[in-house]
Amino acid sequence: MRMGFERIASEEIWQGHIGGVRVDTFRYDDGEEATREIVSHPGAVTVLPFDGERIWLVRQPREPVGEQMLLELPAGKLDVEGEGLEATARRELAEEIGMGARSWRHLVSFYNSPGLLAEENHLFLAEDLFDEKREAEENERIEIVPLGIADLDETIPRLRDAKTLIGLLWFRAFLAGR
């Protein structure tokens, strides 16, 4: 059963550097109202860099979830005014692993946790890779991790990061359809 709704009120509770928290009230088609706490976020890109033999991942600390070194695909926020999705993906690939790509393909867009977080993530496949100057952001602690295609099926069950799981499962399906 499909039920429509409209936002009838919104109050910003807190605004930080990356996002904020607001309390919104919604009215459904049947007249019932519901209040939701929402974490706002500008959105993000995730890059799946593939050189024909390996996927390039990063391992980095994720303090909010208590992970010392979480294995992830390179990714970053849409935090530069006027910068498009692919341009953000190109910037993040260079910043995180010091590579560029000649071939870019948008694979899918998805919501990470739509019950709480207003963040849309855009997954790009980057191929025909080349070395590019790496300019890591301040306070980033990143280890670059190449993952051979032969190790893909063994690695997927050990992952804890949603965007990386989505990306690698999409990539596995992409390879099967090539």
C-alpha positions as CSV (number, residue, x, y, z in Angstrom):
1,M,0.0,0.0,0.0
2,R,1.4,3.4,-1.0
3,M,0.9,6.3,1.3
4,G,1.9,9.8,0.5
5,F,3.1,12.5,2.9
6,E,4.1,16.1,3.1
7,R,6.5,17.9,5.5
8,I,4.5,20.4,7.4
9,A,7.1,21.7,9.9
10,S,10.9,21.6,10.3
11,E,13.0,22.9,13.1
12,E,16.8,22.9,13.0
13,I,18.1,21.7,16.4
14,W,21.9,21.8,15.7
15,Q,24.2,22.6,12.8
16,G,27.8,21.4,12.6
17,H,30.6,21.5,10.0
18,I,29.4,18.4,8.2
19,G,25.7,18.3,8.8
20,G,23.0,19.0,11.2
21,V,20.0,17.7,13.1
22,R,16.4,18.8,12.6
23,V,13.0,17.7,13.8
24,D,10.4,17.5,11.1
25,T,6.7,16.9,11.3
26,F,5.0,15.0,8.4
27,R,1.3,14.6,7.5
28,Y,0.2,11.5,5.7
29,D,-2.6,11.2,3.3
30,D,-4.9,9.7,6.0
31,G,-4.4,12.8,8.1
32,E,-2.1,11.2,10.7
33,E,1.0,13.2,11.7
34,A,4.5,11.9,12.7
35,T,7.6,13.6,14.0
36,R,11.0,12.4,12.9
37,E,14.5,13.4,14.0
38,I,16.7,13.7,10.9
39,V,20.4,14.0,10.5
40,S,21.1,16.2,7.5
41,H,24.1,15.6,5.2
42,P,25.2,17.2,1.9
43,G,25.5,13.8,0.2
44,A,28.5,11.8,-0.9
45,V,30.3,10.0,-3.7
46,T,31.9,6.6,-3.5
47,V,34.5,5.5,-6.0
48,L,35.3,2.0,-7.1
49,P,38.7,2.3,-8.7
50,F,39.5,-0.7,-10.9
51,D,42.8,-1.2,-12.8
52,G,41.7,-4.4,-14.6
53,E,43.2,-6.6,-11.9
54,R,42.6,-4.9,-8.6
55,I,40.1,-2.7,-6.8
56,W,41.8,0.0,-4.8
57,L,40.4,0.4,-1.2
58,V,41.4,2.4,1.8
59,R,41.7,1.5,5.4
60,Q,41.1,4.3,7.9
61,P,39.9,4.9,11.5
62,R,36.2,5.5,11.9
63,E,35.9,7.0,15.4
64,P,32.1,7.3,15.5
65,V,31.6,3.5,15.3
66,G,34.8,2.7,17.3
67,E,36.6,1.1,14.3
68,Q,40.4,1.4,14.4
69,M,40.9,0.7,10.7
70,L,37.8,0.2,8.6
71,L,38.2,-1.2,5.0
72,E,36.3,1.0,2.6
73,L,36.1,2.2,-1.0
74,P,37.4,5.8,-1.4
75,A,34.6,8.3,-0.8
76,G,33.8,11.8,0.2
77,K,31.2,14.5,0.9
78,L,29.6,16.8,-1.6
79,D,31.0,19.8,0.2
80,V,32.4,22.0,-2.5
81,E,29.8,24.6,-3.7
82,G,29.0,24.0,-7.4
83,E,31.1,20.9,-7.8
84,G,29.3,18.1,-9.7
85,L,29.1,14.5,-8.7
86,E,31.8,13.2,-11.1
87,A,34.1,16.2,-10.3
88,T,33.8,15.3,-6.6
89,A,34.5,11.7,-7.3
90,R,37.6,12.7,-9.3
91,R,38.8,14.9,-6.4
92,E,38.2,12.2,-3.8
93,L,40.1,9.6,-5.8
94,A,43.1,11.8,-6.0
95,E,43.0,12.9,-2.4
96,E,42.5,9.4,-0.9
97,I,44.7,7.1,-3.1
98,G,46.7,9.4,-5.4
99,M,45.1,8.2,-8.6
100,G,43.0,9.6,-11.5
101,A,40.9,7.7,-14.1
102,R,40.2,8.2,-17.8
103,S,36.9,6.3,-17.7
104,W,34.1,7.1,-15.3
105,R,30.7,5.4,-15.1
106,H,27.9,6.2,-12.6
107,L,26.6,2.8,-11.3
108,V,23.9,3.6,-8.8
109,S,22.7,6.1,-6.2
110,F,21.5,5.0,-2.8
111,Y,20.5,6.1,0.7
112,N,22.8,4.8,3.5
113,S,20.3,4.8,6.3
114,P,17.0,6.5,5.2
115,G,15.2,6.1,8.5
116,L,17.5,8.7,10.1
117,L,20.1,10.1,7.7
118,A,19.2,12.4,4.8
119,E,22.3,11.4,2.7
120,E,22.3,10.2,-0.9
121,N,25.4,8.4,-2.0
122,H,26.5,8.2,-5.7
123,L,28.7,5.2,-6.7
124,F,31.1,5.6,-9.6
125,L,33.2,3.0,-11.4
126,A,36.6,4.5,-12.2
127,E,38.8,2.6,-14.8
128,D,41.9,3.2,-16.9
129,L,43.7,4.5,-13.8
130,F,46.8,6.6,-13.6
131,D,49.0,8.1,-10.9
132,E,48.0,11.6,-9.7
133,K,49.4,13.8,-7.0
134,R,47.9,12.9,-3.6
135,E,46.8,15.8,-1.4
136,A,45.3,14.2,1.6
137,E,43.0,16.2,3.8
138,E,44.2,17.3,7.2
139,N,43.8,14.6,9.9
140,E,43.2,11.9,7.4
141,R,45.0,8.6,8.3
142,I,44.6,6.4,5.2
143,E,46.3,3.2,4.3
144,I,45.9,2.3,0.6
145,V,44.9,-1.4,0.1
146,P,44.8,-3.1,-3.3
147,L,42.3,-6.0,-3.6
148,G,42.8,-8.6,-6.3
149,I,39.7,-9.7,-8.1
150,A,40.4,-13.3,-7.0
151,D,40.0,-12.1,-3.4
152,L,36.7,-10.3,-3.9
153,D,34.4,-13.1,-2.8
154,E,36.5,-13.8,0.3
155,T,36.6,-10.2,1.3
156,I,32.9,-9.2,0.9
157,P,31.6,-11.1,4.0
158,R,34.3,-9.5,6.2
159,L,33.3,-5.9,5.3
160,R,31.4,-3.7,7.8
161,D,31.0,-0.5,5.7
162,A,27.6,-0.3,3.8
163,K,28.8,1.8,0.9
164,T,31.7,-0.6,0.3
165,L,29.4,-3.7,0.5
166,I,27.0,-2.1,-2.0
167,G,29.9,-1.0,-4.3
168,L,31.6,-4.4,-4.3
169,L,28.3,-6.3,-4.8
170,W,27.4,-4.0,-7.7
171,F,30.8,-4.5,-9.1
172,R,30.5,-8.3,-8.9
173,A,27.2,-8.2,-10.8
174,F,28.8,-5.7,-13.3
175,L,31.7,-8.2,-13.9
176,A,29.2,-11.1,-14.4
177,G,27.4,-9.0,-17.1
178,R,30.5,-7.9,-19.0
